Amino acid sequence: MSDKKTDWVYDELLCFLGSAFFQIPVNGFIDVKSESKHGISLWEKGSKYNVTNSGTP
């Protein structure tokens, strides 16, 4: 029984981490930290982290 519940928790966590509601704030945070540290924006570079690859967040 506990294995099924553990599997369910992991499945829910993976679904949440894969959702746009989680990724967009994280991508924005990564972009801000990268820009302040390196002077470049991940959005401008067309990074693989950019969800839309449209050049804007």
Rosetta constraint file for C-alpha pairs under 8 A:
AtomPair CA 1 CA 5 HARMONIC 6.53 0.50
AtomPair CA 2 CA 6 HARMONIC 6.02 0.50
AtomPair CA 3 CA 7 HARMONIC 6.06 0.50
AtomPair CA 4 CA 8 HARMONIC 6.11 0.50
AtomPair CA 5 CA 9 HARMONIC 6.23 0.50
AtomPair CA 6 CA 10 HARMONIC 6.29 0.50
AtomPair CA 7 CA 11 HARMONIC 6.10 0.50
AtomPair CA 8 CA 12 HARMONIC 6.16 0.50
AtomPair CA 9 CA 13 HARMONIC 6.13 0.50
AtomPair CA 10 CA 14 HARMONIC 6.11 0.50
AtomPair CA 11 CA 15 HARMONIC 6.20 0.50
AtomPair CA 12 CA 16 HARMONIC 6.17 0.50
AtomPair CA 13 CA 17 HARMONIC 6.12 0.50
AtomPair CA 14 CA 18 HARMONIC 6.04 0.50
AtomPair CA 15 CA 19 HARMONIC 6.27 0.50
AtomPair CA 16 CA 22 HARMONIC 6.81 0.50
AtomPair CA 17 CA 22 HARMONIC 5.88 0.50
AtomPair CA 17 CA 23 HARMONIC 7.04 0.50
AtomPair CA 18 CA 22 HARMONIC 7.13 0.50
AtomPair CA 18 CA 23 HARMONIC 6.98 0.50
AtomPair CA 19 CA 23 HARMONIC 6.36 0.50
AtomPair CA 20 CA 24 HARMONIC 5.75 0.50
AtomPair CA 21 CA 25 HARMONIC 7.30 0.50
AtomPair CA 22 CA 26 HARMONIC 6.57 0.50
AtomPair CA 23 CA 27 HARMONIC 5.88 0.50
AtomPair CA 24 CA 28 HARMONIC 6.13 0.50
AtomPair CA 24 CA 51 HARMONIC 7.67 0.50
AtomPair CA 24 CA 57 HARMONIC 7.90 0.50
AtomPair CA 25 CA 29 HARMONIC 6.18 0.50
AtomPair CA 26 CA 30 HARMONIC 6.15 0.50
AtomPair CA 27 CA 31 HARMONIC 6.03 0.50
AtomPair CA 27 CA 49 HARMONIC 6.68 0.50
AtomPair CA 27 CA 50 HARMONIC 7.09 0.50
AtomPair CA 28 CA 32 HARMONIC 6.20 0.50
AtomPair CA 28 CA 57 HARMONIC 7.40 0.50
AtomPair CA 29 CA 33 HARMONIC 6.20 0.50
AtomPair CA 30 CA 34 HARMONIC 5.99 0.50
AtomPair CA 31 CA 35 HARMONIC 5.97 0.50
AtomPair CA 31 CA 41 HARMONIC 5.74 0.50
AtomPair CA 31 CA 42 HARMONIC 5.42 0.50
AtomPair CA 31 CA 43 HARMONIC 7.03 0.50
AtomPair CA 32 CA 36 HARMONIC 6.13 0.50
AtomPair CA 32 CA 41 HARMONIC 7.40 0.50
AtomPair CA 33 CA 37 HARMONIC 6.10 0.50
AtomPair CA 34 CA 38 HARMONIC 5.63 0.50
AtomPair CA 34 CA 39 HARMONIC 7.04 0.50
AtomPair CA 34 CA 40 HARMONIC 6.54 0.50
AtomPair CA 34 CA 41 HARMONIC 6.53 0.50
AtomPair CA 34 CA 42 HARMONIC 7.19 0.50
AtomPair CA 35 CA 39 HARMONIC 4.48 0.50
AtomPair CA 35 CA 40 HARMONIC 4.57 0.50
AtomPair CA 35 CA 41 HARMONIC 4.98 0.50
AtomPair CA 35 CA 42 HARMONIC 7.58 0.50
AtomPair CA 36 CA 40 HARMONIC 7.72 0.50
AtomPair CA 40 CA 44 HARMONIC 7.60 0.50
AtomPair CA 40 CA 45 HARMONIC 7.78 0.50
AtomPair CA 41 CA 45 HARMONIC 6.43 0.50
AtomPair CA 42 CA 46 HARMONIC 6.35 0.50
AtomPair CA 42 CA 47 HARMONIC 5.36 0.50
AtomPair CA 42 CA 49 HARMONIC 7.58 0.50
AtomPair CA 42 CA 50 HARMONIC 7.30 0.50
AtomPair CA 43 CA 47 HARMONIC 6.30 0.50
AtomPair CA 43 CA 50 HARMONIC 6.11 0.50
AtomPair CA 43 CA 53 HARMONIC 7.53 0.50
AtomPair CA 43 CA 55 HARMONIC 5.39 0.50
AtomPair CA 43 CA 56 HARMONIC 6.08 0.50
AtomPair CA 43 CA 57 HARMONIC 6.64 0.50
AtomPair CA 44 CA 55 HARMONIC 5.58 0.50
AtomPair CA 44 CA 56 HARMONIC 7.51 0.50
AtomPair CA 45 CA 55 HARMONIC 7.83 0.50
AtomPair CA 46 CA 50 HARMONIC 6.46 0.50
AtomPair CA 46 CA 53 HARMONIC 5.71 0.50
AtomPair CA 46 CA 54 HARMONIC 7.74 0.50
AtomPair CA 46 CA 55 HARMONIC 6.37 0.50
AtomPair CA 47 CA 53 HARMONIC 7.46 0.50
AtomPair CA 48 CA 53 HARMONIC 7.88 0.50
AtomPair CA 50 CA 57 HARMONIC 7.53 0.50
AtomPair CA 52 CA 56 HARMONIC 7.96 0.50
AtomPair CA 52 CA 57 HARMONIC 7.68 0.50
